[in-house]
Amino acid sequence: MNYCKDLTFDGGIIEFVHKAKYLGVMLKAGRNFGVDIQYMKSNFYCSFNSVFHRVARCQNELVVLQLVTSYSQPYLLYCTNA
């Protein structure tokens, strides 16, 4: 792996990182633009498990589906249109 020379700004060193979080999206370093999908998927599953744990005994599937769509789906679909 090639290492870059340290950049300095106002007397401080700016570190090189392989991933950076910007506006809730995890960006990956590389030659091409890349987004870390694993970060969004883990947030989705965390939210889904929380919702499903609370409504596990609910007999109405439409209520469960509406809650998952309202609370969990935005984690997956955030910034996908960009």
N, C-alpha and C positions, 0 to 999 in steps of 0.2 A: 504494500500500500504506500502511496506517495503521501508524504506529509508536507503541509504548507508552512511557510514561514509565518511566525506569529505577527498579527496585525496589532498596531497600537493606536489608541485614540485617546487623546487628552491624558496621556501618561499611563493609561491602563491597557492591559492586554485583552484583546478580543479573542476568545477561544474558538477553535474550529470544532464543530460538532457534526455528527452524521444525521441527526434529526433535530428539528426545531418546531415548536408549537406556535402557530400564528393564527389568531382568530378562531381557535378551537379545532384547527386542522393540523395534523402532524405532517410536516413537509420533510422529504428525504433529500439528502445531498447526493449529487451525481451529475453526469453529463446531461441527462434529460430531466425534465420536471417530473417529480414523483410525489405521491401522497401515500402515507402509511395507512392502509385500510384496516389493519389489525387493531389499531387504536379505536377506530369508530365501531368495529364489530364488538370489541370487548365492552365498550360503553353501552351498546345496544343490549347485549346479553345480561349485563348487570341490571339495567333498568327492567328488562323483561322478567328476570327472576324475581325482582322486588315486587312488581305488579302481580305476577302469577302467584307468589307466595301469599299475598294479601287476599286474593280472590279465588283461591284454590277450591273452596267449598261452594262457590257460586254456581248455581245450576243453569244460569242463562249464558249461553256461549256468546251472544251478541254483546253483552256487557263486557265480557272479557276481551273480545275482539276490539271493541271501541276503546277500552282503556289501553291496550297494547298499541293501537294505532295512534292514540293521542300522546302517550308518554314515551314509548320506546322507538317508534318508527322515525321520529325526527333525528335521533342519534345516527341512524343509518343514512338518511337522505340529506343530512346537512352538507351543504356545499358541493353536492354532486352535479349540479348544473354548471358549475364552473369548470 
